[in-house]
Amino acid sequence: MNASLCTTRCLDRPTCLTSDSMRTRHGASERAARAFPVLLGGLLVSAAACDAEPGSADLRISAYGEDFVEDRIPAAEVIDGWEIEFERLLIAISSVEANGVALDGAFVVDLTRPSDGEGHALGVVTLPADDHPDLSFEVAPVDAAQAISADATDLEWMVERGLSVYAQGHATRGDATLRFSWGFATRTRYEECHGLAELESDPEPSTRLTMHADHLFYDDLDSEEPNVAFDLVAAADTNGDGNIEPDELRALDITGQARYQVGGREITDLWGFIEAQTTTLGHIDGEGHCEIGG
């Protein structure tokens, strides 16, 4: 019987050999035929080596604010019964990397826009199809950026004012409605964000840079179980116009508060407290933790 072998070389056309092809048409030496099993074994090893080379995976990276941003923070989640709704949450994202591979560009994203749970696509990086991705990114002011789910006015607003985070919205409890419109210029580098995507087995791997905007209303900077609260923020509206201004928050001394602890930080007013919370927003794939870089 005529034995045959077909191997596929990496990024090449198939190569087919038969035992007959080891002989010439005019009765060449039988040594070639006897050598066929040896060559066959070598080809099998070579084929296995090709198969062992890792493939590649196109990782989709998006930014996501979860239901608390796309919908609202329901009163049941707020210790003092306020319902909080964001009308705009603009985040400036840059220096995105996955396993050391950079995603080109900087982005201004409005996380309040509906995304059906997918987040807003920033781009794709190609990685070796192995294990899970480790990501890093910055939330910081940018000189230029691409608008993602944001309009040109949003982009201009963030760039010209040198902002990294802009939060606009309102809180409601009963008949009371209070509005807020706050811009922050903090710089935060998030590192060692361990994504959940299976690069080897997932046919369409994706990861979401997740922003926990409810942190803006946390009542502690260090507690593992802080409350989402709004009463103290509401108390800052001393002129009663229904708008909680940054200067009103700066005027509210928190040093005598039983909650709103700051650890060893030199923070004495509510604006400084909320500003510090903006450096804790970044997570990965929902609840995944990131380290804060230097």
C-alpha positions in Angstrom: 0.0 0.0 0.0 1.3 3.5 -0.9 1.9 5.3 2.4 1.5 9.1 2.3 1.9 12.1 4.5 0.6 15.7 4.1 1.9 18.4 6.5 1.0 22.0 6.6 3.9 24.3 7.1 3.4 27.4 9.2 2.0 30.1 6.9 2.9 27.9 3.9 1.2 25.6 1.4 0.7 21.9 2.3 3.6 19.6 1.6 2.7 16.0 0.6 5.1 13.1 0.5 4.5 9.4 -0.4 6.7 6.4 0.0 6.8 6.1 -3.8 8.0 9.6 -4.2 11.1 8.5 -2.3 12.0 6.3 -5.2 13.0 7.5 -8.6 10.9 6.4 -11.6 13.9 4.4 -12.9 14.6 2.1 -9.9 16.6 4.4 -7.6 18.1 2.9 -4.5 15.9 1.2 -1.9 17.8 3.2 0.7 15.6 6.2 0.0 12.6 4.1 0.8 14.1 2.8 4.0 14.8 6.4 5.0 11.2 7.3 4.6 10.1 6.4 8.2 13.0 8.5 9.6 12.0 11.4 7.4 8.4 10.8 8.3 9.2 11.0 12.0 11.1 14.3 11.4 8.2 15.8 9.6 5.8 14.8 12.4 8.1 16.6 14.9 8.3 19.6 12.6 4.5 19.6 12.3 4.1 19.4 16.0 6.5 22.3 16.4 4.3 24.4 14.1 1.2 23.5 16.0 2.9 24.5 19.3 3.5 28.0 18.2 1.0 30.3 20.0 -1.7 31.9 17.8 -2.9 35.5 18.2 -6.0 37.0 19.7 -7.7 40.3 18.9 -8.7 41.8 22.2 -11.5 44.3 22.1 -11.1 47.1 24.8 -14.1 49.2 25.8 -15.0 51.7 28.6 -18.1 51.1 30.7 -19.9 52.8 33.5 -22.3 50.1 34.5 -26.0 50.6 35.3 -25.3 53.2 38.0 -24.1 55.5 35.2 -26.2 54.4 32.2 -29.4 54.4 34.3 -29.1 55.7 37.9 -28.1 54.9 41.4 -31.4 53.8 43.0 -32.4 55.2 46.4 -32.1 51.7 47.8 -28.4 51.8 47.2 -27.9 55.2 49.0 -27.8 55.1 52.8 -29.9 58.3 53.1 -32.5 57.6 50.4 -31.5 59.9 47.6 -31.7 58.7 44.0 -28.7 59.9 41.9 -28.7 60.2 38.2 -25.9 61.2 35.9 -26.6 63.2 32.9 -23.0 63.3 31.7 -20.0 61.4 33.0 -17.0 62.3 30.8 -13.8 60.4 31.4 -10.5 61.2 29.6 -8.7 57.8 29.1 -5.1 57.5 27.7 -2.0 55.3 27.7 -4.0 52.1 27.5 -1.9 48.9 27.3 -2.7 45.2 27.4 0.2 42.8 28.1 2.5 45.6 27.2 0.9 46.3 23.8 -0.3 49.9 23.5 -3.7 50.9 22.2 -3.0 54.0 20.2 -4.7 57.2 21.0 -6.5 59.0 23.9 -10.2 59.1 24.3 -13.0 61.2 25.9 -15.9 58.9 26.7 -19.4 59.8 27.9 -20.3 56.8 30.0 -23.9 57.8 30.4 -24.7 56.8 26.8 -26.5 53.3 26.6 -24.2 50.5 25.6 -26.4 47.4 26.3 -23.8 46.2 28.8 -21.0 46.1 26.2 -19.3 49.4 27.1 -18.0 51.9 24.5 -15.4 50.5 22.1 -12.0 52.1 22.3 -10.1 49.8 19.9 -8.5 46.4 19.4 -5.0 45.1 20.2 -3.5 41.9 19.0 -1.9 39.7 21.6 -0.5 36.2 21.9 -3.4 33.8 22.5 -2.3 32.8 25.9 -3.9 33.1 29.4 -5.6 36.4 30.5 -4.7 40.0 29.6 -3.2 42.4 32.1 -4.1 46.0 31.4 -3.1 49.4 32.5 -4.5 52.9 31.6 -4.6 56.5 32.7 -7.5 58.8 33.6 -5.9 62.2 33.2 -6.2 65.5 31.3 -5.4 65.2 27.6 -4.2 67.7 25.0 -6.0 65.9 22.2 -8.3 62.9 22.0 -11.0 61.0 20.1 -14.6 61.5 21.2 -16.2 58.1 22.0 -19.9 58.3 22.7 -19.3 62.0 23.3 -19.9 64.9 21.0 -17.4 67.6 19.8 -18.6 70.0 22.5 -17.8 67.4 25.3 -14.3 66.9 23.8 -13.6 70.6 23.6 -14.9 71.1 27.1 -12.5 68.4 28.6 -9.4 69.5 26.6 -9.7 73.2 27.0 -10.4 73.0 30.8 -7.7 70.3 31.3 -10.2 67.9 32.9 -9.9 64.2 33.5 -13.4 63.6 35.0 -16.6 65.7 34.5 -19.7 64.6 36.4 -23.1 66.3 35.8 -26.4 65.2 37.2 -28.9 65.5 39.9 -30.1 63.8 43.1 -33.8 63.4 44.1 -35.5 62.6 47.4 -39.2 63.2 47.8 -39.9 66.7 46.4 -36.3 67.8 46.6 -34.0 67.9 43.6 -30.4 69.1 43.8 -28.1 69.4 40.8 -24.3 69.1 40.5 -21.8 69.9 37.8 -18.2 69.1 38.8 -15.0 69.0 36.8 -11.7 67.4 38.1 -8.2 67.5 36.8 -6.8 64.5 38.8 -4.3 62.2 37.3 -4.4 58.5 38.0 -2.5 55.6 36.6 -4.3 52.2 36.9 -2.0 49.2 36.7 -2.1 45.4 37.1 -5.7 45.3 36.0 -6.3 41.5 35.5 -8.8 41.1 32.7 -11.2 38.1 32.6 -11.0 37.4 28.9 -9.7 33.9 27.8 -7.3 34.8 25.1 -6.7 31.2 24.0 -10.3 29.9 24.0 -12.6 32.9 23.5 -13.2 33.5 19.8 -14.0 37.2 20.5 -12.2 38.2 23.6 -13.1 41.5 25.2 -12.3 43.5 28.3 -14.0 46.6 29.8 -12.3 49.5 31.6 -15.0 49.9 34.2 -15.6 53.2 36.1 -17.4 53.0 39.5 -18.9 56.5 39.6 -20.8 55.7 42.8 -17.4 56.2 44.5 -17.9 59.9 44.1 -20.5 59.6 46.8 -18.7 57.3 49.2 -18.4 58.4 52.8 -14.9 57.0 53.5 -11.6 57.1 51.6 -10.2 53.8 53.1 -13.1 51.6 54.4 -13.6 48.3 52.6 -17.4 48.8 53.0 -18.2 52.5 52.6 -21.7 53.8 52.2 -23.0 55.7 49.2 -24.4 58.8 50.8 -25.7 62.2 49.7 -27.0 64.1 52.8 -23.7 65.9 53.5 -23.3 66.8 49.8 -26.9 68.2 49.9 -26.0 70.2 53.1 -23.4 72.1 51.0 -26.1 74.0 49.1 -26.1 76.8 51.7 -27.7 79.4 49.3 -30.6 77.1 48.6 -30.5 77.5 44.8 -30.6 73.8 44.2 -27.1 73.7 42.6 -24.2 72.3 44.6 -21.2 74.3 43.5 -17.5 73.3 44.0 -17.0 76.5 46.1 -19.9 75.4 48.4 -18.2 72.0 48.8 -14.9 73.6 49.6 -16.6 75.6 52.3 -17.9 72.5 54.1 -15.4 71.4 56.7 -15.5 67.6 57.2 -12.9 67.4 60.0 -15.7 67.0 62.7 -17.6 64.3 60.8 -18.0 60.9 62.3 -17.9 59.5 58.7 -15.9 61.0 55.8 -12.6 59.7 57.2 -9.5 60.6 55.2 -6.8 58.5 56.9 -3.5 60.4 57.0 -4.4 62.6 54.0 -4.4 66.4 54.4 -8.0 66.8 53.3 -10.3 69.0 55.4 -13.2 70.0 53.1 -15.8 68.0 51.1 -14.5 69.1 47.7 -11.1 67.7 48.4 -12.7 64.5 49.7 -14.7 64.0 46.5 -11.7 64.9 44.4 -9.7 62.2 46.1 -12.5 59.7 45.3 -12.0 60.4 41.6 -8.7 58.5 41.8 -10.5 55.3 42.8 -13.0 55.0 39.9 -11.0 52.7 37.7 -11.6 48.9 37.7 -11.5 46.1 35.2 -14.4 43.9 33.9 -16.8 44.9 36.6 -15.4 44.4 40.1 -11.8 43.6 39.0 -9.2 45.5 41.1 -6.4 47.7 39.7 -3.4 49.0 41.5 -2.7 52.7 41.6 0.6 53.5 39.9 3.1 56.2 40.8 
